[in-house]
Amino acid sequence: MGVGDVAHAQLAQLTERGLRFWGRRVVERSGRQEYLLSLALEGGMPLRLVERPDTHVGRFLLRLIQELRDFPCPNAPAMELAQRSRHVLPSALQNEQVILLSAELAAGVVLLQRKVRGEEDPYQALDDREPDWRERLPLDMHHKTAEKLLRSLIQAAREVSTNQRELNVTTRLLPWNQGYRLERAITLPRKLSHSWLSQLLTQQELPARLQLISLASDGTRQPLAMLTQRSSTEYLVETTHGASARLSGDSWLGPVLLSAWSGGQELGRYVLPRGEELGMLPWLFVPDLQAKEEGTWRLAGTGSGRFRVSEVLLALPEGAHLTVRVPGARWERLGQLVGGREVFRLQGCVQVALADMGVCQVDTGSDSEETQQCRLETEAQELLPGVVAYLGVPALRVRFATGFEQRRDSRELDYRPMGAKTWRRVDGACVGDVSLRYLSGGALLFQTRLRILPPGASLRAQPEGARQGRLCLRALGGASVKVPPAPHVHADVQVSGADTEILLRCDGEAPDFASIDVAWPGGQACSLQVPFPRQLVGFTDTSARPLRDGTLVPLDRLGRVRAFVRTSHLQASAVLEVAPGGTAQSLDPFFRLKIPLRCTAPGTLELNLGEIESALAKRLASFGDLDALYELRLRIRGGSESRPPLLRVGRYDLTLSPEWRMSQVRLAETDMAGMNGGAALAVEIRPLVHPVTPERELERVAPGTWLIPSDLAPGPWLVTGREGNWYRGRPLLWNVCSEGGGSEVPVLGPLQRAVCAPPQRRKAELDAALEALGSDANHPDWPTLLAYLRSLGELPPETFDAVRQLVDHPQTAVLALFLLSEPDRSRIWVGLEELPFQWPLVSARAWMDATRSWLDSASHLSPDLRATVEPMLHTRHGEVCKMAQSHFAGLEAVLQWVKGRMASSSSRSGTQTPPNGSPGVAMALRPVLEGELHQLRRLHADAPWPSVSNYYASIEEPLRGFPPTAQRHVFRPLQDIEESLPLLNAPVLAALAVVHDQRLSAATRFTLRTLREAHPTWFSFAFGYVASVCLGEVK
């Protein structure tokens, strides 16, 4: 200090001498000695770099806190975990001082969190309970920046912690296609408490076995997990897709419902915590400190809010207007969200004026945090198919960022009848079509539109033929009912007290819907579109609109369709028949499925087709054929109809056809109906051999017609059609010829040439290219294959041939895991499982050969560089093994065997590996195996065993093909119940195939997938048991 003007060389010499005196060294970066940085680091934790938890160092600290949370004494492992995660830090901060201080700070925060668990303001609670807590931390807590950092860490770590007995929904904003998209994810804990589940589903008695499904309001569904009761207080959560389920698409913007099923019956449904409908107000996002993807933001609330962070993102509805509330506020537009909202980055205090609604207030850099999500306390009732209304005004539930929830009585809300301009407090006259809102301190927190009928109101249909029926309306609170005139429809309205009965007759073919106008004395009104009360047998959408016979429905929209029967025969019954159609007839010739429809009202039978979506998805995935489809027919039992209604289900419902001479692509004529000329369809083109190149959106030049640009480079291009982020159009290959008339692209690698090969040669060339990649981690084609793989999760998994063909090259698939980092690695693990590929069936030899290729990939480097790179390779190998075991715990036996073989070959080349299993392992694991078998006997004492139609061909016969020494692992029937054999022996067959490197038939693989998903825990444990014993015997 105070040395004045001194030459840099002299300062460097003084610094080095001073550091050497104290036993310290000069920090080096990229071969340079950093003198100023070395002095700065001697001052301890650089607080200015960590004043927010969304910096690199803040993320590092938060990661440590999360990892230490499960340790009873977090101080012990803190330093080791910090060293393991040091790569998260910028290279300049990867030094002993920062690592040590971070470890001490993270452990201290974990201990402090435990003292204030569940508190709305943890920081204040610490001051009240532990006045001297600041003295226990390795920071000067009187420093304003240190206090701000710690407050942020405690609050952020509290928000991202997962209650180990509950499910929660996280809504994220992610960059996508030069804009943004929304994704909602359900966090799945390892266990669920019986009391929480019982309270959520309002069911006191719950069965020992449950299936959980996430359900959107339009019928879209996604299986979540199987629950197995392990004690009187908790359920084990069994899932095949990891610790979270990702939900994307417009369907999930509404409420995310949890639906519980047992024995083919729904037990109940409920809106999941933080799964509320996003609604009409602005959506407010903060940096997601736990996300693996860069640039990810987490939904913190809707409407108004105050934030400690310096900036937030806002997704604003159409017509919203930003104004400065406190001088200094600024914002910038970042892009558009899929679905139409504009995304802005905001700093400061603003007002968001919403046309004809109210004003929201958003503050950043605040001293306090206040955000909330609101939802109505009850769900609307479906009075008739597609006719939904609330019976009475619902109360409001307000959930704060801390997890605390408050109830707002309906009398604290304001309403406005549709067409009116003034708001009033909710009273007994709040009926009809209305807007409902909630204000707090003048700020708008919630607003929605809904239909409200008096409590106790009901609506019932009574068909009396193909052209006639009655509608009965009860308890409408003195409302008058009218039927507007409609061509060829005659209405007779009869009023009896508070009830109204309408007889509807039609001269010709009955329409799909009838309109009913309901008006109350105070001026409130609503107009109901109800299904015409006629007899109907067929398929409808969720609004009860009948679908044309033979309609093709894409698989991921099957939950929006239902099989429906409405008849005057009150005892009628019906069955849905499912059979393969198109190319699936040859791929899956023996599959047949019959499902009875459920009676939902006298003379009304229904079945939401989302219930069979998972079964059909597995079968379609097992083929890899884009054109395979299934045919669904609806039959009335005892009926004499010669041609039952038909519905077809496939991967895509739109076809793009090439017009080569016009350089255009067009929608097929059969697809134009209801598409409004394809106005909502985004048709894009991307180079097939360079998948990392951004796609280009084609110009729509006419209804259903798009123009191919004239400046495309020669070679193959892929054309896709999407609506939002839903890919509806079957991919189309478009070849651009060079000026000489050829279509070859120069300087292509083997994989790129294989992708471009004619169909008759493509498979053979792809096999050769993928085989070469699997044995060489430095192959120049790896960037191309990884680019194809990164499309998983954004494009359908069967889009690229190179990805589909990877099913036959498991060693290459494993090596791809080592080459990828998170989040791509986990996304590709899940994405490949959507194809006829199963990670639990990858052979031990494929894991070992891929591991060897990965660890040997630095062998060509110089000794000095190899010494630096090899520890990084081993670290990545460990990360992949940990990730694999988190998805399928049974793989631990395989991965430990590979580790042992690799260690043995490197230390004692040519010697035999000591056994990992054998009798000792079998004896140790046998009691646990007996416990699992006891659980199966208990669970299936009353419930049926999972069944397969071809047990002998798909499981028993392949088992007989293994050596006699392996036959001892085959189970006999439990308690002489033959139906138990498929479930018992499926993991045995899978483990033996992995150990003996045997490829199973497509039918067998499909059967194993079905049984694995039926009992994931049993499958995983039995697989690991058999694999550990058999691998120990491998010579």
Secondary structure, DSSP 8 states (H G I E B T S, - for coil): ----S--HHHHHHHHHHHHHHTT---EEETTEEEHHHHHHHTTSS-GGGSSSTTSHHHHHHHHHHHHHTT-SSTHHHHHHHHHHTGGGS-GGG-SHHHHHHHHHHHHHHHHHHHHTTT-SSHHHHHHHH-TTGGGGSSS-TTSHHHHHHHHHHHHHHHHH---TT--EEEEEEEEETTEEEEEEEEE--SEEEHHHHHHHHT-SS--SEEEEEEE-TTS-EEEEEEEEE-SSSEEEEE-SS-SEEEEESGGGGS--EEEEEETTEEEEEEE-TT-----SS-EEEEE-TT-SSTT-EEEEEES-EE-SSS-EEEEE-TT-EEEESSTT-EEEEEEEBTTS-EEEEEESEEEEEETTTEEEEEESS-SS-B-EEEEESS--EEEETTEEEEES---EEEEETTS-EEEE-GGGSEEEETT----EE--TT--EEEEEEEEETTEEEEEEEEEEE-TT-EEEEEE-SSSEEEEEEE--SS-EEE---BTTEEEEEEEETTEEEEEEEESSS--SEEEEEEE-TTS-EEEEEEE-SS-EEEEEETT--B--TTEEEEGGGGGGEEEEEE-S-TT--EEEEEEEETTHHHHSTT--EEEE-EEEETTEEEEEGGGGHHHHHHHHHHH--TT-EEEEEEEETT---SS--EEEEES-SEEEEEETTTTEEEE-GGG-TTTGGGTT-EEEEEESS-TTS--EE-EEEETTEEE--TT--SEEEEEEEEETTEE-EE-EEEEE--TTS----SS--HHHHHHHS-HHHHHHHHHHHHHHHHT-TT-TTHHHHHHHHTTBTTB-TTSSHHHHHGGG-HHHHHHHHHH--TTHHHHHHHHHHTTT--GGGS-HHHHHHHHHHHHGGGTTS-HHHHHHHHHHHHHHHHHHHHHHHHH-TTHHHHHHHHHHHHHHHHHSTTS----SSHHHHHHHHHHHHHHHHHHHHHHTTTS-----TTHIIIIIHHHHTS-HHHHTT----BTTBGGGHHHHHHHHHHHHHHHTT----HHHHHHHHHHHHHSHHHHHHHHHHHHHHHHTT--
